Amino acid sequence: MAILFRNVYLLDGTMERAVRADLLVEGERIKKIAAPGSLSGEKCEVIDGKGETLLLPGFFNAHCHAAMTLLRGLGEERPLMEWLEQKIWPLEEHLTDEVVYAGAVQAMCEMATCGVTGFTDMYYHMDQVARAVNELGMRCSVSVGVVRDPARFKQTLYRDFAEMRGPRIINSIDPHAPYTVPFEFVSECAAEAKRKNLPLQTHFLEAEWERGYLSDTLKMTPVEYLEKTGLAAVPRLVLAHGVQFREDELDYLAAHDNITVAHCPASNLKLGSGVAPVPAMLEKGVHVALGTDGAASNNRLDLWDEMRLASLIHKGVGRDPLAVSSRQLIDCATYQGARAFGYERVGRLAEGWAADLTAVDLTALHYLGADEENMSSYVVYAGGSGDVKHVLCGGGWIVRDRAFVPRPEREIRAASSAQRAWLLAAKS
């Protein structure tokens, strides 16, 4: 059945101001946008916004390790490599299909109730993530992840990914990082991404020591690494973090329309990695999307937090209250992430675009005074994920009246609790 959102505000990353409108969803697409109160609700399910509801495009989490919800709280307050080597990697040696599936389902529930309709996932047992995505109805760029032992993944890299496909899935090839995957195999990954016309994601310049690794061990600059591996020539390249880019390297990124930096401010701060030069990136025209990273290093999967934090830290560090506007951050949290992984006509509120929608309840006290002119600033600085009331992905409900539609949360919690207990016992 068609869904009519009547008398709502609309706001996306292209809009300087919000607009009042009716919005009609038919099938998986936005069918019609018209003046408020002008569309007939005949043969429709009608959601009456009463001028107190805001529709945003569904958020897209552009860097995530979903099943790490089951590793949340382990190895807290440690530097990146100590955290990985002493806590995370030893646990990951014991991952099973059941653990990853339960962790991914939990992550999807957490993200959806925060307004996320799509995400990218870079982890292990990715056929189980694809299974969860297909069952629960979200969008996901499901990766073939490569970490530490390339030989283990070569067979995966060169097969057809049949078990990792679905109507809302785009596959990607994701070598973990320059310091974990040999140069030659990163080059193979890039060549295969070009051959299959797939996006490729990799961690890049997250921590300060990574520049030294590139110069001292690989004898090249970051730009030379992107060129010599062939990464810069893949159809769509997502560089997760990019904290240590220097301003003189940003023109190179801006000249490549296929490159997006996935900015993860909360994770970067929590791990002590630093602050990415996002204001300069945006000023030069670099594509920037927002991600949370995994729940073990954030520890939230909440893009509302990332929007607010991204704006405030860059204003403060740069002593510039105009740095990284609320409108830019809404764009980074929605369209830019979907675009980065090859989703077309996703992330805007326009006729013919995907009906990936987040409905925000504006009746809370902290929205008092919100109007067409200032709505984006209310969303980023006053709003939060607790204001999300409904979420649609491809025209289908995934959150209704703040409840996760595909599966009861108590069932999700029980499964996750059992698998986390098993994982910790297996390691010990």
N, C-alpha and C positions, 0 to 999 in steps of 0.2 A: 504494500500500500504506500502511496505517496505520503510525504510528510510536509506539512506547511508550518513554518515558523512565522508567526504573525506578530507584527509590531515589536521588532527587536532592533537592537543596534548591530551594525556590521562593522568589523575592523580587521584589516589585514596589513601586511608589511608594506604595501604600496600606498596606503591611504594616509594623507596628512591629517585627516579628521574622520571620526566615525560617522556613519549615516544611519538614519532610521529607515527600516524597510520591512517588507515581507520577503521570505525566501522559501522557495518550493523545491523539494527534493523528489526526484523520480528515479527509481532504480539506484544506480551508484553515483549519479551526477546531480549537480545543481541545475535544475531545469529553468527556473525563472527567479529574477529579483525585481521587485516592483515597489511602488510607494506603499507605506504602511497602511494596512487595512484594505488594500485594493484587490488582493487575490482571493478567489473563492475557495472555501474549504471543503467544497463538495467532493466526496470520494477521497478525502484525505484524512490522515490523522493530524489534528491541529494542536500545535503547542503555542499557546497564547503567551507571548512574552510580556505583554502589558506595559511595554516601555521600560521594563525592569530586567531585561535579559540581554546579554551581549553574546553574539556569535563571533568566534575566532576560528581561523583554520586550525585543524588538529595539529598539535605540536609534533615535531619529528626529532627524536633523540639521535644525534649524528655520531655519537661514540658511546658504546655500551658493551659490557660483558654481562649479559643478562643473568646467567645462572650463578654469578658471584653473590646474588642475594643470600645464598647459603653459606658464604664465607664472610658475611658482614660481621664486624666487631673483632676479627682475628688479626693480630699483628698491628695493633693501633700505634700511631705516633712513632713511626720509624721511617728512615729515608727509603727512597724508591727501591734500590737494589737489595738492601737488607730485608725489606718487607717482602719482595719477590722471592729471594733465595731462601730465606729462613722460614717463612710462613706460607706463602701462597703456592709456590711451585711444588713443595712437598705434598701439600694437600691435593693439588691437581693431578698428581700421579695416581690417585685413587678414584678419580671421577668415573662414574658409570652412566649409562643411558638414563637410568632412573633418577639419579641425582641431578643431571643437567635438565631433564624434562621438568622436574618439580621446581627447580630454581628458576627456569625460564617462565613457567606459568606464574609463579609468584611475582617475578619482575614485570610481566605484562599486566597483571592486575594492579600493581603499584603504579605503573606508568599511566595506564588507561584512566584510573581515577584521578590522576593529575592533568588529564587532558591530552595525553600523548596518543596518537593514532598510528604512528609509524616509528620504527627505530632500526638501527643497524646493530648486528650482533657478531662479535668476533670472539670465538671461543672453541671449545671442543664438543664432540658428539653433536654436530650441528644438524644432523638429520632429526634429532629430538627437538631442537628449536623449531625447525620447519614443521614438525608434527604439531607443536603447540600453537604456532602461528596459524596454521590451517584450521585447527580446531576452534580457536578463539576469535579469529576474524580480523586481526590487525595487519598492518603492512610491516615488512621486515626485509632488509638486505641481509640475507643469510650467507655467511662467509665460509670459505674454505680457509681455515686458520693455519698458519705455519709458525711454530715456535720451537727453537732449539735443535730439533732433530729433523732436518729437511727430508732425509731419506724416508722417514715414516709417512710423510705426506705426499710423496711424488705420485703414488698410485691414485690418491684422491684428486690431486691437481689435474691429472690428465683424463679423468673419467667425465661422464656427462652430467653429474650432479642430479640424476633422476630422483633420488630420494630426498632431495632438498629443494624441490620446486613446489609452486602453488600459485593460485591466481593473484595473490598480492605479494609474492616473493620475487625479489631480484637477487640473484646470486652475485657474490663478489669474491675476489681473491685477496687474502689479507696476510702477507708476510708480517710477522709481529713487529720487528724493529731491526735497524742496521746492526745492533749489537747482539742479537740473538739468531739472526738468519744470515748465513754466508752470502757474500756479495753475488756470487755466481748464481745462487738459487733465487735471490731477489730478482736478478735479471731474467731468469726463467719465468718467474711469476709474472713479471711485466710483459714478457712476450706472449704468455698464454692469455693474459687479460686482453691484450690487443687482438689476438686471434679469435677469442670468443666474444669480443666486444663487451667486456664486463668491467665494472668499477673495481678499483683496487684501493685498499685502505692499509695504512701502516702507521705505527707510532713513530713520531719524528721530532727530534729536538725537544723532548719533554723536560729533561734534566740538564743542568749546566755541563756536567761531565761528558755529555754526548757529543758536543762539539770537539772536545779533545779526542774522543775515540775516532771520530771521522778524520781529524787531521793527523793524529799520531799513528793510528793503526792502519787506516785505509788510505792515508796520504791524499786526502781530497777535501774540498770544501763541501758544505751542504748542497750548494747548487750543482757542483760537479758530480756529486753522488746521484742526484736526481737525473742528471743528464746521462751519466755513464751506465747506470742500471737500466735505463729506458723507462723509469717511472714517470718522468715528465711527459712521455708520449702516449701513456695509456688513455683510453677514452675518457675516464673519470678517475681522478686521483684525489683521495681524501687523506690529508696529513693530520693525524690526531695530535693535538696539543700545540705544537709549533711555538712553544714558549720562548725558545732561545734564538729565534730568527732575529737577525739584525736588520736595521732599517735599510741598509744598502742592498739587501737580498729581496726586499719586498717588491721591487719593480719587476723582478723575474717572475714572482708568483702572479702578480697582476697581469702580466703579459700572457699568461696561460689560463684561458677561460675554463679549461678542464680541471683546474686544481682548486680544491676547497680546503681550508683549514678548519678543523673541528675544535672549537674553543671549549675547554672544560675547566672553568675558573675554580670551582669548589675543590675538585680533585687536585689541581695544581697547587692550590694554597695548602691543602691538608697534608700533602706529601712534601711541602717545602720546595716545590720545583720553581716557583717564581710566577711572574705575571707576563702573559703573552702581549706583544705590541699590537693589540687589536685596534686601537684608534688609528694608528698609522696604516695598518692593513686596510681598514675600511676607507680611509682617505685616499689611498692609492688605487682602490678598486679591487682588492683581493676578495674573493668569495669567502665568507666566514659563516659557519653554522655553529650551533650550540650542542654540546653533549654533556652527559653526566659522568662518563666513565663508569666503572663497575661499582656496585654497592659496597664492596670491600674497601674502596678508597675514597668514597665521597662523604657520607654513606647513604645519601638519598638518591632517588631516581626522579627528581622533581625539577622540570625545566623552568618553573616559576622562580625557584631559588636561583637558578643559573642566570636568568634574565636580570633579576635585581642585582645579584652579586657582580655580574659583568659590568653593568652600568656604574655601580658605586665604586668598585676598585679602580676603574680606569679614570673616573672623575677625580678620585682622591690621589692616586699615584701621579697623574699628570697635572694635578691642580687646575683642572679645567672642567667647570660644570657643564660645558657643552659637549664633552667627549661622549661618544657612543649613546645616541639618543634612544628613547623608548621605542620609537617607530622602527629604528634599525634592529633593535633586539627582538621585536616581534617577528621581523622578517628572518633573522638568524634562527629563531626557534621554530619556524614553520617551513616556509618555502625553501630556504637555502639548504636545509638538511635533505629534504625530499629531492631537490634538484641535484645535489651532490652525488646521489646514488642512482640517478637515472629515472626517477619517477616523473612522468610528464603530466602536466595539468593537475598537479597536487600542491596544495599550500597557499592557494588564493581563494577569495570569495568572489567568484565570477561565474556567469552562466557557462555551462559545459565543463566546468572543472569538477574534480572529485568532491563528493559530499563527505569529506573528512572534516567534521565540525566539532567544536567545543563550545558548549553553552554555559555561560558564566552568570551566576545569580548576582544581580546588582543591588539586592535589597539589604545587604549587610551594612552596618554603620560606616565602615571605612570607604564605602562608595558614595557617601553623601557629598553632593556637589559634582559628581561625574556627569559630563555631557559630551556632545559631539567633538568639541574643541580639545578637551583635555583627556579623553578616554584612554589614549595609549599610556600616558603617564600614570593614570590610576591603575591600569593593569600591571605595569612594571614595578611601581613604587609602593602601592597600597594593597594590590591584590595578592592572592595566593592560591595554591592548589585546592584549598578547602572551599573555594568559591565555585569550583566546577560542579555543575549539576547534571548535565547530560553530555554524552560523547557519541558521535556517529563515526564509523569508518566505512567508506564506500556505501553510504546510505543505510547501514545497519547499526542498530544500537549495540554499543559495547559498555556504556554506562548509562543508567536510567535512574533518575532521582538519587544520584550519588552511590548507587549500588552497581557492582560489576555484574553485567548481565550473563556472560557465558558460563559462569561457574560460581557457586557460593564461596565466599571468602573463608568460611570455617573449614570447608573441604580443602581449599588451597593451603591453609595454615597447617592442617593436620598432615598433609603429604609432605610439605616442606620440613616440618619439625622432625618427621621420621627419617627423611633422607639426610638432614644435617646431622642428626645423632649417629646415623650409620657411618657417614663420612668421617666424623671426628673419631669414632671408634676404630675405623679401618686404619687411620693414620697412626693411632697410638698402639 
